[in-house]
Amino acid sequence: MIGKFKKTKIKEFVDGNVDLKDQRNLTFREFLNGEIFTRSFVTNQLPFVLYITFLAFLYIGHQYKIESLLSRLTEVNKELRELKSEAITTSSELMFISKQSQVYKRVKEEGLGLEPLSEPPRLLK
């Protein structure tokens, strides 16, 4: 059976027998009812069309993934700016609270009875 198939294909190639249906011009009606997909030039190119379709789906999926990553990156950068400003504010408040005058004022408010040193500290040997 396979040998017969090969011989007919070779005979068609040598004799130039081509399906007359494929030689006719394409009509709008054939396009609408789907007869275009039965033509040999379309069926021969089907693997290539499927490959291009697969690549198109990959490209679209890749674009959606990149867009979601970029939106997430924007959100993270905004959060990072907010945290940086909060850290700067907190460190400046800490520096203000740790000044000697502020510490003394707070100790007096709490009533702890502590007094600042009147003479400088001594080194022990």
N, C-alpha and C positions, 0 to 999 in steps of 0.2 A: 504494500500500500504506500509506503514512504517513497519507494523508488518511482512509482507512478506519479506521485505528487511532484517530485523533483523534475521528472521528464516533462510534465506539462508546464511547469514554470519556465524551464529552459526553452521549451518550444515557443512559448508565448514571447519570451525575450528575443529569441532569434527571429521569429516571424513578424514581430511587431504587433501581435494581437493585443490590443488594449481594450478594456471594457468601454463600449461606446457611451455608457452612462457617465463615465468620468470625463469624456471629451466634450459633453454639452456644456453650455454656459450655465452658470449658477443663476437661478431665479429667486426672486424674493419669496415666492411660495415655498420652495424647497428649504429655504432658510427658516421660515416660520414653522413649518410642520416637522422639521428635524431631519429631513432626508439628507441634508448636508453631511450628517455624521456617518452615513453609510458609504460615502465615497472613499475610494482607496487612498487618495492623497491625505484625507483627514485621518483615517485610521492608521496610516503609516506614521503620522506625526503625533499620535496620541501619547506615547511615552514622553516625548519632549514637552508637550503641553502639560502633562501631569507634573513633570519635574519643575517647570516654570511656576505652576500653581503652588507646589510645595514650597518653593523659594519665596513666593509672594506671602504665603502664610507665615513663614519664619520671619520675614522682614517686618510684617505688621505686628507680630507678637513681640519682636525685639523693640520696636518703637514704643509700644505700650509699656514695656518694662522700663525703658529708659525714662519715659515721662514720669512714671511713678517714682523712680529713684531720684529724679531731679526735684520733684515736689517734696519728697522726704528730706533731701539735702537742704532745701530752702527752710523747711521747718526746723531742722537741727541747727542751722546757722542762726536763725532768729532766737532760738532758745539759748544758744551759746552767748550771743550778745547780751541778752537779759541777765544771764548768770554772771557774766563779766562785770556788768554795771553793778549788780548786787554785791559782788565780792569787793569792788572798789569802795562802795558806800559803807560796807561793814568794816573794812579795814580802816577807813578814815574815822568812823565812829569809835572804834577801839583805840586808835591813837589819841583822840580827843579825851576819852575817858581815862586813859592811863597817864595823862599829864599830872604833875605833882600838885598843882593847884586844884584840879578837879578831884583828885584822890583825897586831899585834905578836906575839901568842902563836903564830900560824901561821908567821910568819917565823922565830921561834926554833926551832920544831919542824922546819922544813925546813933549818935551818942555813945560811941565806943570808948571815949576818954583817952584816946591816943593823941600825942603831941609830936610835932616834928622835932628832929634833933637840933639842939642849939650849938653843938660843937661837932666837927667832922668825925667820922668813924676812925678808930685806931687800928693799926695792923698788929696782929699778934705774931710773935716770933717763936 
